[in-house]
Structures are given as C-alpha cells and as structure tokens.
Amino acid sequence: MNCKECLAALAESSVIEIHQNGSVREHSATCPECARVATLVMGAERDLAFAFNSIVSQVPATRTAEAAVTIEKRRRAGWLVSVAAALALVVVLWVVWIRVLVPGARATAELATINQHTMTAGLDCLTSQQAGDLISPYVRSNGSVWYASKPPMKVITVRGTAEELKKVRELLQRFDNSTHAECTRDR
C-alpha cells in the first residue's frame, strides 16, 4: 500500500475499520506522515464520539413530558384569553357604534332633513335687537337661528321651519306695526 491509498482509506474509514484493516496499520508503521494522519483521525473520531455521548439529557423523560404538557396548557389558555379579548373588543366596538355613532348620524340626518327656510323682514317700528328678543322663544328647532342687522338698518333675518317663520310673520305684523301707538310715540 502506498501513501495515497492509505490516506484515501483513512478519509473513508472509521476507527474500527482502520484497526481491522491490516494494510493501513502496516503502512502507518513504516510511514511517519501516514501514522500522524491516522493518529489525528482516530483522536478526532474519539472526541466526536465522546461529545455525542455527553449530549444525553440529564433531565428524566417524565419531567420533559410534564413540561411539554404544561406548555401546551399555557398555549391553550393564551388562545382562550386572546379569543375572550377579541370578543370583548367586538362588544365594546358594538356598544360604541350603537351608543355614539348611530345617534350622532341620526342627529346629523335629522338636521339635514329638516326643511329649513330663510326669511328677511324689514322693520318699521322695532329695532333688529327688539325683534330678535321678541321672536327668539318661537325659533327653537335644530338649526333655527335669527340675525339682527346693525343700526341704522332695521332688518332681521330668520332661518327656521315653515311653522316658525309663519309665527315670526304673525308676531312682526302684530308688534311692528307703524300704526301701533308705542311706535308712533318713538318717532
């Protein structure tokens, strides 16, 4: 056997096979280089076998099984807690939807659907502020409002429902009449 064949046998064989193969042993006895490689291969294989043997767990199998069961129980409990939290979130969102968003949308829709009209009326006797004070108790629906002009103008603008505007006209005709005794005294 030559060095090339000996090194090929060392690369492919285990320690047991090297001891059983007499030709590798004989060649290694005569060749110092092949003897060094054979010693290194056998030492490395022995160290690897020792490392694999020391990996064996020091924990009994029953303890490992108990730990696995405990972990699985925790996973299930965690999953149940997650599902409960998700359900609670859904309930909270539903309550917010029903209690806050829907009534707000309804109120907005009501404001949009109320038939609002605007009327501007010239005043003969009353000032704009006096007319506003007179009609304010009757202009109360959502979105209703009145605006007084600044002196010297004697005008009031009212926004409200048709019924409110009808009442405002009646009040202004009754109290803002130039033939009214109070009005003629102020002139």
C-alpha positions in Angstrom: 0.0 0.0 0.0 1.3 3.5 -0.8 0.6 6.8 0.9 -2.1 7.8 -1.5 -4.1 4.6 -0.9 -3.5 4.8 2.9 -4.8 8.5 3.1 -7.8 7.5 0.9 -8.6 4.6 3.3 -8.2 7.0 6.4 -10.6 9.5 4.8 -13.3 6.9 4.2 -13.0 4.6 7.1 -13.9 4.7 10.8 -11.5 4.0 13.7 -12.8 0.4 13.9 -12.2 -0.2 10.2 -8.7 1.2 10.4 -7.8 -1.2 13.2 -9.3 -4.1 11.3 -7.5 -3.2 8.0 -4.1 -4.6 8.5 -2.6 -2.9 5.4 -3.3 0.6 6.7 -1.8 -0.4 10.1 1.3 -1.9 8.4 1.9 1.1 6.1 1.4 3.6 9.1 4.0 1.7 11.0 6.6 2.4 8.2 5.5 5.9 7.1 5.7 8.6 9.8 3.4 11.0 7.8 0.6 8.5 7.4 1.0 7.5 11.1 0.5 11.1 12.1 -2.7 11.4 10.0 -4.0 8.1 11.3 -3.5 9.3 14.9 -5.2 12.6 14.2 -8.2 10.8 12.5 -8.6 8.4 15.4 -8.3 11.2 18.0 -10.9 13.3 16.2 -13.3 10.4 15.9 -12.9 9.5 19.6 -13.5 13.2 20.6 -16.7 13.3 18.4 -18.0 10.1 20.0 -17.4 11.5 23.5 -19.2 14.7 22.6 -22.2 12.8 21.3 -22.3 10.7 24.4 -22.2 13.7 26.7 -25.2 15.3 24.9 -27.5 12.9 26.6 -30.1 14.8 28.6 -29.7 14.8 32.4 -33.5 15.5 32.7 -35.7 12.5 33.0 -38.2 11.8 30.2 -41.2 12.2 32.6 -40.1 15.7 33.5 -39.7 16.6 29.8 -43.2 15.2 29.1 -44.7 17.2 32.1 -43.0 20.4 30.8 -44.5 19.8 27.3 -48.0 19.3 28.8 -47.6 22.4 30.9 -46.5 24.4 27.8 -49.5 23.1 25.8 -51.9 24.1 28.6 -50.5 27.6 28.7 -50.8 27.8 24.9 -54.5 26.8 25.1 -55.1 29.3 28.0 -53.4 32.0 26.0 -55.5 31.2 23.0 -58.7 31.4 25.1 -57.6 34.7 26.6 -56.9 36.0 23.1 -60.4 34.9 21.9 -62.0 36.5 25.0 -60.1 39.7 24.5 -61.2 39.8 20.8 -64.8 39.2 21.8 -64.6 42.0 24.5 -63.2 44.3 21.8 -66.1 43.4 19.5 -68.6 44.1 22.3 -67.0 47.5 23.1 -67.0 48.5 19.4 -70.6 47.4 19.1 -71.6 49.5 22.1 -69.7 52.5 20.8 -71.4 52.0 17.4 -74.9 51.8 19.0 -74.5 54.5 21.7 -72.3 57.1 20.0 -72.1 56.8 16.2 -75.6 55.8 15.3 -77.3 58.6 17.4 -74.8 61.1 16.0 -75.5 60.0 12.5 -79.3 60.2 13.2 -79.0 63.7 14.6 -77.0 64.8 11.6 -79.5 63.2 9.3 -82.3 64.9 11.1 -80.6 68.3 10.7 -80.1 67.6 7.0 -83.8 66.5 6.6 -85.4 69.4 8.5 -86.9 71.6 5.9 -85.3 74.9 6.8 -86.2 78.2 5.2 -84.8 81.7 5.4 -86.7 84.9 5.6 -85.6 88.5 5.8 -88.0 91.1 7.1 -87.8 94.9 7.2 -88.9 96.5 10.4 -91.0 99.7 10.7 -91.1 100.3 14.5 -88.9 97.8 16.3 -85.1 97.7 16.2 -83.5 94.5 15.0 -82.5 93.5 18.5 -86.0 94.1 19.8 -87.5 92.0 17.1 -84.9 89.2 17.8 -85.8 89.3 21.5 -89.5 89.0 20.5 -89.1 86.0 18.2 -86.4 84.1 20.0 -88.8 82.0 22.1 -90.5 80.8 19.0 -87.4 80.0 16.9 -86.1 76.9 18.7 -85.8 73.9 16.3 -82.4 72.4 15.5 -80.7 74.6 13.0 -83.0 77.6 13.6 -81.4 81.0 14.2 -82.0 84.7 13.8 -79.6 87.5 12.8 -80.1 91.2 13.8 -78.8 93.9 11.5 -76.7 96.7 12.8 -78.2 100.2 13.1 -79.3 102.2 11.3 -80.7 99.3 9.3 -83.9 97.9 10.6 -83.9 94.3 9.2 -84.0 90.9 10.8 -83.1 87.6 9.1 -84.6 84.4 10.4 -83.9 80.8 9.5 -86.3 78.1 10.7 -89.1 75.7 9.8 -92.1 76.9 7.8 -94.2 76.9 11.0 -91.6 79.0 12.9 -91.4 81.5 10.0 -95.3 81.8 10.0 -95.2 82.5 13.7 -92.5 85.1 13.2 -94.5 86.9 10.5 -97.6 87.0 12.8 -95.5 88.4 15.7 -93.9 91.1 13.5 -97.2 92.1 12.0 -98.7 92.4 15.4 -95.9 94.3 17.2 -94.0 96.0 14.4 -97.0 98.0 13.1 -96.4 101.6 12.3 -99.9 102.4 13.4 -99.2 101.0 16.8 -99.4 103.7 19.5 -96.0 102.9 21.0 -94.2 103.1 17.7 -95.6 106.5 16.7 -94.5 107.9 20.1 -90.9 107.0 19.5 -90.7 108.8 16.1 
